[in-house]
Each structure stands twice: as structure tokens, then as C-alpha cells.
């Protein structure tokens, strides 16, 4: 089974680097069960003490590829969801 090594200094997360290594290993193990592989390109840390009741993640693909993570209130989340789905959403 292939393993991925990440130098601790490459992971500027406000957490224990051992947890990041465990996360990478668990994803690799899960993909191996499906006979698939992936290349790690980054690890994201979602702020847990920011204002906002809802954390959203939006994937972007095109000339620039990545993910946008944001915290927001329910009213904005409902408006965004309605826009994405192109139908009214009354609440979460």
C-alpha cells in the first residue's frame, strides 16, 4: 500500500500534525479499498470560532480550481441555496 509522507513544517494547521497525517492515511486507505488513488494538493482547516451559524464549502472548477469555505448566517445560506438550486428554499 502506498503511503504519503508530509513533513510537519508543511502543515501550518492549528492542530496536532499527527491528526493531519492520520487523515491523509485514512483517505488513502479508503480509496485503496475502491481501487482508486488521489494526489494530495492541500488540507483545509475550517474556522470553528468565527461568527456565523453555518459553514459552507463551494467547489470551483475551471481555470482556477479549488474550494471556498465560508461562515454565514442562516438568511444568507438560504438565499445562496435558493440561487444555486434555482428554486425557493424556505429554511434550513
C-alpha distance (Angstrom), angle and dihedral (degrees) to the residues before:
residue distance angle dihedral
X1 . . .
X2 3.81 . .
X3 3.76 116.8 .
X4 3.75 129.7 -157.0
X5 3.76 120.5 -141.6
X6 3.76 120.3 -155.1
X7 3.78 119.7 -169.9
X8 3.80 108.3 -128.7
X9 3.80 92.4 -127.7
X10 3.83 90.0 61.8
X11 3.80 92.1 61.6
X12 3.82 107.9 72.3
X13 3.80 93.9 -179.2
X14 3.78 123.9 140.6
X15 3.79 88.1 -123.1
X16 3.77 143.1 73.7
X17 3.84 109.2 -65.3
X18 3.82 88.3 -142.0
X19 3.81 88.0 67.4
X20 3.81 90.9 53.5
X21 3.81 90.3 50.5
X22 3.82 90.0 48.7
X23 3.80 90.4 49.9
X24 3.80 92.3 52.2
X25 3.81 91.8 46.5
X26 3.81 92.9 49.6
X27 3.81 92.3 51.1
X28 3.80 90.5 48.8
X29 3.81 90.8 49.5
X30 3.81 92.1 48.8
X31 3.80 92.3 49.6
X32 3.80 91.3 46.7
X33 3.81 88.8 58.8
X34 3.82 87.1 57.5
X35 3.81 92.1 46.3
X36 3.81 89.7 -114.1
X37 3.79 136.9 120.5
X38 3.78 135.4 -159.3
X39 3.77 135.7 -168.9
X40 3.79 117.0 -125.6
X41 3.78 110.5 -125.7
X42 3.78 100.2 166.9
X43 3.76 148.9 -24.7
X44 3.77 121.6 -126.2
X45 3.78 126.6 -151.5
X46 3.80 116.7 -155.4
X47 3.80 112.9 -145.4
X48 3.79 108.4 -120.2
X49 3.79 99.8 -173.0
X50 3.81 98.3 53.1
X51 3.77 122.5 113.9
X52 3.79 114.6 -95.7
X53 3.76 132.8 78.6
X54 3.82 96.4 -129.5
X55 3.80 131.6 52.1
X56 3.80 115.7 -156.9
X57 3.79 132.4 -168.0
X58 3.81 121.3 -159.2
X59 3.81 121.5 -172.0
X60 3.80 117.2 -141.1
X61 3.79 122.6 -161.1
X62 3.79 129.2 177.3
X63 3.80 130.8 62.6
X64 3.79 86.0 -9.8
X65 3.78 119.3 35.0
X66 3.75 125.9 -166.4
X67 3.77 146.2 89.1
X68 3.77 131.8 -78.6
X69 3.80 114.8 -148.8
X70 3.79 118.6 -167.5
X71 3.80 142.1 164.1
X72 3.78 119.4 -135.8
X73 3.78 144.7 157.0
X74 3.81 123.0 -94.7
X75 3.82 94.1 -104.2
X76 3.82 92.7 58.3
X77 3.82 92.3 42.5
X78 3.82 90.5 53.3
X79 3.81 91.6 48.7
X80 3.83 91.9 48.8
X81 3.80 92.3 46.9
X82 3.81 91.3 49.4
X83 3.79 89.4 51.4
X84 3.81 94.2 48.1
X85 3.80 93.4 47.5
X86 3.82 93.9 38.9
X87 3.80 90.0 -135.0
X88 3.79 134.1 90.0
X89 3.80 117.7 -85.2
X90 3.80 115.3 -167.1
X91 3.79 100.4 -163.8
X92 3.74 147.7 -36.4
